[in-house]
Amino acid sequence: MNPLRGRRWFLTGSIGLIVFGTVHTLAVYKVLFGEPHGPAEVDLHRAMRALSMEIGPFKPTAWHTLMILNSSYSILLLFAGVLDLIAIGPGGAGGRMRLLTLANMYFCGMLFLICLVFQFPPPMVFAGACLVFFTLSLIQQRGAAGPRSIIKRFDRADEVRPFDKGRFEIVHIGGMTIGRASYEPGWIWSEHVRPTAGTPLCQVEHVGLVVSGRAKAKMADEALIDLTPGDLFYVAPGHDSWVEGNEPYVSLHFLGAGQYAKKEIGDEK
């Protein structure tokens, strides 16, 4: 999955919420501290300040209640937008970004319905625009999902690196590079790979599984390691290796496959 898919629309929606909250804050500030225009507005302000509401032990006026609700609304918008930007900043991808997108869609949808019911055109436009942005983000995120499963085979490998008395097949899958080494009897790293590797010993770190055949690895300190079918092995850099017996040797490599037969590093065992 591409982590950037849907991110641009998500950021646009988040910034839209911040702009929405800022504009709403300025509007509330103007109403609180600005002078009313016209007799009708003066009468409305006076009536709202005169009307008290009983909320538990508090008795705020309708004016104070409206201003508190509007201020809370502005803070909520700003908080939601800033929180979105912080949440996806370090690594906004995958499940977390999708969950945030759904939450924002629900939030903006509720704002849009409230503005629609109470006939507030400017906020309704902001809420509707943000809802569209987050919806587009979700659509792109869904379109970014890759296949649920991938099947590959070494006989149709992504890359094959042949060499004297053997070959190395490479498959890229699930973000990993996996290799299959196939060596004929008589294969010796120091004879058949060292000229390509350009190093006295193999400097590739190996983690793998022996499928068939037998081999032996010799470390720089002369320690010998026997590799037999079914063995899971780890071999550190700095070793020679060879096939033992008359049976071909096959092993799978989960670490070091990408560095096989490169002049500056070395070869697979």
VEXVEX-522798 format. One record per residue (C-alpha): residue number from 1; residue in three letters; chain; x, y, z. Coordinates in steps of 0.02 Angstrom, whole numbers, plus 50000, padded with zeros to 5 digits. Layout:
REM residues N
seq:type:mol:east:north:up
NUM:ALA:A:X:Y:Z
...
***
This chain:
REM residues 269
seq:type:mol:east:north:up
1:MET:A:50000:50000:50000
2:ASN:A:50062:50174:49957
3:PRO:A:50057:50273:50122
4:LEU:A:50038:50437:50026
5:ARG:A:49875:50387:49942
6:GLY:A:49734:50493:50014
7:ARG:A:49854:50594:50121
8:ARG:A:49837:50753:50017
9:TRP:A:49648:50758:50031
10:PHE:A:49659:50716:50216
11:LEU:A:49776:50864:50245
12:THR:A:49661:50976:50143
13:GLY:A:49514:50926:50250
14:SER:A:49613:50953:50410
15:ILE:A:49669:51126:50356
16:GLY:A:49489:51161:50306
17:LEU:A:49433:51123:50485
18:ILE:A:49566:51242:50552
19:VAL:A:49510:51380:50432
20:PHE:A:49329:51343:50476
21:GLY:A:49368:51358:50662
22:THR:A:49469:51518:50638
23:VAL:A:49332:51604:50538
24:HIS:A:49202:51550:50664
25:THR:A:49310:51614:50808
26:LEU:A:49326:51784:50723
27:ALA:A:49137:51789:50695
28:VAL:A:49103:51750:50879
29:TYR:A:49230:51881:50932
30:LYS:A:49144:52010:50821
31:VAL:A:48974:51971:50896
32:LEU:A:49040:51977:51074
33:PHE:A:49136:52139:51061
34:GLY:A:49064:52223:50907
35:GLU:A:48923:52345:50903
36:PRO:A:48752:52283:50843
37:HIS:A:48690:52354:50679
38:GLY:A:48514:52417:50665
39:PRO:A:48368:52424:50788
40:ALA:A:48318:52242:50760
41:GLU:A:48490:52178:50808
42:VAL:A:48495:52292:50960
43:ASP:A:48326:52226:51018
44:LEU:A:48382:52046:50991
45:HIS:A:48541:52071:51092
46:ARG:A:48444:52154:51233
47:ALA:A:48313:52015:51237
48:MET:A:48444:51876:51242
49:ARG:A:48539:51962:51382
50:ALA:A:48377:51981:51480
51:LEU:A:48323:51799:51461
52:SER:A:48397:51687:51596
53:MET:A:48412:51498:51586
54:GLU:A:48425:51384:51736
55:ILE:A:48558:51249:51714
56:GLY:A:48585:51164:51881
57:PRO:A:48657:51291:52002
58:PHE:A:48695:51411:51859
59:LYS:A:48579:51540:51784
60:PRO:A:48664:51605:51628
61:THR:A:48575:51718:51508
62:ALA:A:48529:51655:51336
63:TRP:A:48664:51770:51268
64:HIS:A:48800:51692:51376
65:THR:A:48740:51517:51336
66:LEU:A:48746:51551:51149
67:MET:A:48920:51626:51160
68:ILE:A:48985:51479:51263
69:LEU:A:48915:51355:51137
70:ASN:A:48988:51452:50991
71:SER:A:49158:51468:51075
72:SER:A:49159:51282:51113
73:TYR:A:49112:51247:50933
74:SER:A:49258:51353:50871
75:ILE:A:49381:51269:50989
76:LEU:A:49319:51097:50937
77:LEU:A:49347:51136:50753
78:LEU:A:49522:51202:50784
79:PHE:A:49565:51057:50898
80:ALA:A:49504:50928:50772
81:GLY:A:49604:51004:50630
82:VAL:A:49766:51021:50730
83:LEU:A:49747:50847:50804
84:ASP:A:49728:50775:50628
85:LEU:A:49891:50856:50572
86:ILE:A:49984:50794:50726
87:ALA:A:49912:50618:50715
88:ILE:A:49966:50582:50537
89:GLY:A:50128:50682:50544
90:PRO:A:50249:50544:50600
91:GLY:A:50172:50405:50496
92:GLY:A:49995:50435:50443
93:ALA:A:49959:50282:50345
94:GLY:A:49865:50120:50349
95:GLY:A:49735:50085:50482
96:ARG:A:49764:50240:50587
97:MET:A:49739:50361:50443
98:ARG:A:49584:50269:50384
99:LEU:A:49509:50273:50558
100:LEU:A:49544:50459:50573
101:THR:A:49467:50489:50403
102:LEU:A:49306:50398:50452
103:ALA:A:49298:50496:50615
104:ASN:A:49318:50660:50523
105:MET:A:49186:50612:50396
106:TYR:A:49063:50577:50537
107:PHE:A:49110:50741:50624
108:CYS:A:49092:50846:50466
109:GLY:A:48931:50757:50419
110:MET:A:48853:50800:50588
111:LEU:A:48908:50982:50570
112:PHE:A:48834:50989:50396
113:LEU:A:48666:50921:50456
114:ILE:A:48660:51041:50603
115:CYS:A:48698:51189:50490
116:LEU:A:48568:51127:50366
117:VAL:A:48432:51109:50498
118:PHE:A:48465:51281:50576
119:GLN:A:48495:51364:50407
120:PHE:A:48674:51426:50431
121:PRO:A:48736:51439:50250
122:PRO:A:48920:51492:50276
123:PRO:A:48962:51357:50406
124:MET:A:48864:51232:50300
125:VAL:A:48979:51268:50152
126:PHE:A:49135:51241:50259
127:ALA:A:49069:51080:50335
128:GLY:A:49013:51014:50165
129:ALA:A:49182:51053:50086
130:CYS:A:49278:50965:50226
131:LEU:A:49161:50815:50212
132:VAL:A:49200:50804:50026
133:PHE:A:49388:50815:50058
134:PHE:A:49386:50674:50186
135:THR:A:49274:50569:50074
136:LEU:A:49397:50587:49930
137:SER:A:49538:50538:50048
138:LEU:A:49447:50379:50099
139:ILE:A:49413:50334:49917
140:GLN:A:49597:50351:49874
141:GLN:A:49649:50251:50027
142:ARG:A:49536:50108:49975
143:GLY:A:49604:50116:49798
144:ALA:A:49782:50106:49866
145:ALA:A:49759:49935:49944
146:GLY:A:49859:49800:49858
147:PRO:A:49813:49618:49829
148:ARG:A:49775:49517:49985
149:SER:A:49889:49375:49931
150:ILE:A:50030:49346:49809
151:ILE:A:50094:49179:49746
152:LYS:A:50267:49166:49668
153:ARG:A:50380:49023:49617
154:PHE:A:50568:49006:49599
155:ASP:A:50547:48926:49428
156:ARG:A:50476:49095:49377
157:ALA:A:50595:49199:49482
158:ASP:A:50607:49388:49471
159:GLU:A:50793:49372:49440
160:VAL:A:50913:49230:49403
161:ARG:A:51101:49249:49431
162:PRO:A:51194:49105:49348
163:PHE:A:51376:49063:49382
164:ASP:A:51495:48918:49362
165:LYS:A:51423:48758:49438
166:GLY:A:51266:48841:49502
167:ARG:A:51137:48979:49500
168:PHE:A:51045:49091:49621
169:GLU:A:50860:49131:49594
170:ILE:A:50784:49283:49677
171:VAL:A:50602:49321:49718
172:HIS:A:50537:49485:49790
173:ILE:A:50379:49461:49892
174:GLY:A:50297:49544:50041
175:GLY:A:50436:49671:50057
176:MET:A:50567:49533:50069
177:THR:A:50701:49468:49952
178:ILE:A:50714:49278:49958
179:GLY:A:50841:49176:49863
180:ARG:A:50863:48995:49815
181:ALA:A:51042:48933:49794
182:SER:A:51070:48781:49682
183:TYR:A:51246:48713:49673
184:GLU:A:51318:48563:49582
185:PRO:A:51438:48439:49663
186:GLY:A:51612:48514:49665
187:TRP:A:51555:48693:49690
188:ILE:A:51673:48793:49802
189:TRP:A:51647:48975:49844
190:SER:A:51832:49018:49843
191:GLU:A:51851:48946:49667
192:HIS:A:51688:48990:49580
193:VAL:A:51632:49151:49664
194:ARG:A:51783:49237:49739
195:PRO:A:51839:49310:49569
196:THR:A:51669:49397:49555
197:ALA:A:51658:49445:49739
198:GLY:A:51832:49518:49743
199:THR:A:51856:49470:49926
200:PRO:A:51960:49330:50003
201:LEU:A:51806:49264:50096
202:CYS:A:51618:49281:50074
203:GLN:A:51565:49439:50165
204:VAL:A:51378:49409:50154
205:GLU:A:51278:49371:50311
206:HIS:A:51165:49221:50287
207:VAL:A:51004:49159:50366
208:GLY:A:50929:49012:50273
209:LEU:A:50863:48835:50263
210:VAL:A:50946:48684:50183
211:VAL:A:50822:48599:50065
212:SER:A:50930:48458:49998
213:GLY:A:51111:48404:49984
214:ARG:A:51252:48438:50103
215:ALA:A:51377:48579:50119
216:LYS:A:51509:48642:50237
217:ALA:A:51558:48818:50287
218:LYS:A:51730:48864:50352
219:MET:A:51746:49022:50456
220:ALA:A:51897:49137:50460
221:ASP:A:51948:49059:50626
222:GLU:A:51949:48886:50544
223:ALA:A:51785:48833:50629
224:LEU:A:51683:48714:50520
225:ILE:A:51494:48712:50505
226:ASP:A:51400:48563:50432
227:LEU:A:51242:48602:50334
228:THR:A:51120:48459:50308
229:PRO:A:50940:48448:50245
230:GLY:A:50816:48531:50363
231:ASP:A:50947:48639:50449
232:LEU:A:50904:48820:50482
233:PHE:A:51069:48911:50480
234:TYR:A:51150:49077:50519
235:VAL:A:51324:49106:50451
236:ALA:A:51416:49267:50490
237:PRO:A:51517:49363:50360
238:GLY:A:51694:49300:50331
239:HIS:A:51685:49119:50273
240:ASP:A:51717:48999:50131
241:SER:A:51595:48858:50086
242:TRP:A:51580:48709:49971
243:VAL:A:51464:48566:49921
244:GLU:A:51502:48397:49997
245:GLY:A:51467:48230:49914
246:ASN:A:51393:48192:49744
247:GLU:A:51220:48264:49773
248:PRO:A:51171:48439:49715
249:TYR:A:51146:48564:49857
250:VAL:A:50991:48675:49871
251:SER:A:50957:48805:50006
252:LEU:A:50837:48949:50034
253:HIS:A:50906:49116:50091
254:PHE:A:50803:49241:50192
255:LEU:A:50945:49361:50234
256:GLY:A:51082:49414:50115
257:ALA:A:50995:49364:49954
258:GLY:A:50999:49539:49884
259:GLN:A:51189:49549:49898
260:TYR:A:51225:49388:49806
261:ALA:A:51375:49390:49687
262:LYS:A:51406:49575:49702
263:LYS:A:51587:49625:49681
264:GLU:A:51593:49740:49831
265:ILE:A:51514:49618:49954
266:GLY:A:51531:49436:49908
267:ASP:A:51426:49287:49869
268:GLU:A:51293:49176:49941
269:LYS:A:51352:49015:50017
***
